[in-house]
Amino acid sequence: DKGGYKHFMAKEIAEQPTVLQGALAHYIDTDTMQVQLPDPGLDFGKVERLSLVACGTAYLACMVAKYWFEQHARLPVEVDVASEFRYREPPVPKGTVALFVSQSGETADTLAALRYMDGRADSILSVVNVPESSIARESDLPLPTLAGAEIGVASTKAFTCQLTTLAMLVLKAAQDRGEMSAEDVAEKLKLLRALPGMINQALNIESQTQALAGELAEARDILFLGRGQMYPLAHEGALKLKEISYIHAEAYASGELKHGPIALVDPNVPVIVMAPRDALFEKTVSNMQEVMARGGKVLLIADEKGAQEAGEGTWRTLIMPEVDDFLAPILYAIPAQLLAYHTAVAKGTDVDQPRNLAKSVTVE
Ligand code: M6R
């Protein structure tokens, strides 16, 4: 049941404030304002290294989590695409905890990677949307993302719920490792609890993305740029767009541009820049200006102040709510989803069932 929406994807995008609220309620003890994990829990103070493995969008959630765990919990993290993991037979040092992220919990490569880590890692965690799935059942600590059934092949609400669940783990890890006080954690949890409302606000850019979509749909290639924790989001924007609109899209770390990809810039290649006003904002903006100086057609996604500071000369600007650095990757998933969705609708592709793709990839 599409609930009155034209596509499941549109419905699932719109559902995000509600499902996120449910996930937050599940993981936050509101009396103590602390993170609560299901039994048997985990003491991150004893963890020396995390190995995160997943595919597709779930892999991109892991990439965001790497920035988070390293910055906030000072915990070394490695991230792997599941299909590249087990055949290289990675050595697993003592003190390693493995974490698998999957919407379906049945992705063949992710499950095989989990089985490789079984007996090698100290413990196996998973962040899964389907609680009775193989990956959940074979983990020591399965953490549900509580996004509800996701029907559209393009992952939307599962991604933001994965990020939210991972954010909980990051805060727990930061506290266990003495990198954040109980008060710091309570502060971040308060911000997280305001996130559903902010996502509602961010969804207001829908009509603007729709207005842009016609022009984006004409493009043959589109570039996405981001720095730091926005780099994985640039990848998410590109993946989503490729998957449902069939437009060739690539993501680059903004700072990597001048090492090759800037040669692709010309007036026919829209360049989408994800630039919340975080610690790296100015650096991202200076990379964006390099693109504009070469005739690039820039779509800037930033908050109001960011757009005032840097929006001059851009092709278009999408204004997002102001957001704490920590939560920016979750909020900036919304424009990534909406741009892909409306561009695909403008092209007339089969949004929920894109060609050549399956919702759950159970063969390698
Ligand atoms: O069920 P999983 O989360 O393990 O699936 C992983 C990928 O196949 C999936 O995220 C895929 O990339 C999506 N269609 C992207 O929107």
Residues whose N, C-alpha, C, O or C-beta is under 5 A from the ligand:
A	BS01	M6R	C55 G56 T57 A58 V101 S102 Q103 S104 G105 T107 V153 A154 S155 K359 V361
